[in-house]
Amino acid sequence: EPEVTQTPSHQVTQMGQEVILRCVPISNHLYFYWYRQILGQKVEFLVSFYNNEISEKSEIFDDQFSVERPDGSNFTLKIRSTKLEDSAMYFCASSEAISGDYNEQFFGPGTRLTVL
Amino acid sequence: GIQVEQSPPDLILQEGANSTLRCNFSDSVNNLQWFHQNPWGQLINLFYIPSGTKQNGRLSATTVATERYSLLYISSSQTTDSGVYFCAPRGDNQGGKLIFGQGTELSVKP
């Protein structure tokens, strides 16, 4: 069964460093998302992406964050200068559509980011 | 935006018991998903259920969209059911994002 994959599974970085989290969505999906979960808290939406541009972003997704689909398979989240409060689990998700019967979102296993 | 409330926040069960988890939401929705977060932090899709009832083995879910709630039933619980259960609806005219509830933490004791 197709699945969303994410790398790395765990990333440790120093405050102020740049990190890139990578995702490979399900191949026939057109909509891509990033969510994050700070330890012990609920999952929060960061950004959605369709047709090579951001379609929606939350207040968390400030200028330190960016997303890119550099090729036909990868979808990346970049944090330019990490802060301690960026430590969280980051989930990538994808869906075939945004409405109708095919808008179920499938989540990857997550990347646990630790900022020291 | 849509508000999501899950109850109970915590639940302890003996193996073999049944349970019902509830999710209330404040606006009309066009998508609702239930997830199980396992001890490794992975989000496992349980149900995509914007309306109606679905069953998958010992689990079933019902969403009554007109009354703005969804229920997840777990029957004959097993220790492997332990973890956090999240409800995540998507509001009409709210773009593509899912809005997660705070979750119900379930612990099933042998």
Interface residues (C-beta under 8 A of the other chain):
Chain A: Y31 Y33 Y35 Q37 K42 V43 E44 F45 S48 Y50 S55 E56 S58 M89 F91 S95 I98 S99 N103 E104 Q105 F106 F107 P109 G110 R112
Chain B: N30 N31 Q33 F35 W40 G41 Q42 L43 N45 Y48 F86 A88 R90 G95 G96 K97 L98 I99 F100 G101 Q102 G103
